[in-house]
Amino acid sequence: MYKDYIKELVETGEIPGGVLYVSKNDEVKCLESFGSFTDKNGVKQRICANTLFDVASLTKISATVPSILYLIAKKELKLDTKVRDVLPRFRHNDVTIEHLLTHTSGFSADLPYRERKIERDVLQEIYQKELTYEPGQKMIYSDLGMILLGKITENVTAQALDIFVKEQIHEPWGMKHTRFNLAEEAKKKAASTEKYQDSYIQGEVHDEKAYQLGGVSGSAGLFSTIEDMAIYARILLYPGSQSVIPPAFLKMAVEHRQFNRGLGFEVWNGIGEAPSCGDKWSIGSFGHTGFTGTSFWVDPTNELIAVFLSNAVHYGRETPIRSIRKKLHTLIFETENIH
């Protein structure tokens, strides 16, 4: 049983803990918290259902992608809009919004690593960066394109990304605990991520580039709860249940395009290495993961949702979370699809 597997992971010290949500045919099968973490003051805190998590790259699919879809639906952007038309400082003529969404822009995966407290102009570095391949020719998962999509959202809306997403998307969807840059009181409810210098990072973004961008980025920086992420997963499974973004646009984002990707999302096409949900999940299943230990998967064929929020990097970056995810999702699939 998948709950026993998570308990075992906590007991053996492979992860500090987490919260798991599973639903099948729109019926909640599991909403359970596991384990604990050490807060920034060195005090052990239990993880519970309302613990806030740094969702890391789930920011891409739960803030940036909906923002761009919203603007496309409003006819303020198109998939074939050239990035340079919105961000004049961008140097490359042929890169489009779709290239950024599908990680086929030509960007390498990342900028050179810089410690979080080192000041840097992340956007300027991205603007100056050379492409490593012709746009559209292959897929290299890259934070850089998603950071640009966050900036594009700001330029088109004339609003900061965090304010726009909160007011236009998350609050109308009922995701009332999902925020960039947590207030001081909320930081205490956040699961600590990694130890940095002499204390754990708690309530501040773990990702260095997002931190250097002031905590708000199209690539990382969002904090959320299991309840809010479950709301979003359900919206994607049943897009007609909301009216913020036309259902057809949400469906478009989770359809396979190429290289096991949709618009922002991973989409399992049955070819090549299985994604983090493992190879049992149906072709057409879609989701994403976050470096801190988070994951989010939806199987439309079986009406199955699994969201796992964990602060696996609490014990360091050499966490076995990649293999853990595949086993966990396989157990979830096998357990919930026994007829």
Secondary structure, DSSP 8 states (H G I E B T S, - for coil): -HHHHHHHHHHTTS--EEEEEEEETTEEEEEEEEEEEE-TTS-EEE--TT-BEE-TTHHIIIIIHHHHHHHHHTTS--TT-BHHHH-TT---TT-BHHHHHTT-SS--S------TTS---HHHHHHH---SS-TTS-----HHHHHHHHHHHHHHHTS-HHHHHIIIIIHHHT-TT-BSS--HHHHTTB----EETTEE--SS--SHHHHHTTT--SSS--EE-HHHHHHHHHHHHSGGG-SSS-HHHHHHHTS--BTTB-SSSEE--SSSS--TT-SSS-TT-EEEE-TTS-EEEEETTTTEEEEEEE-GGGG-S---HHHHHHHHHHHHHHHHT--
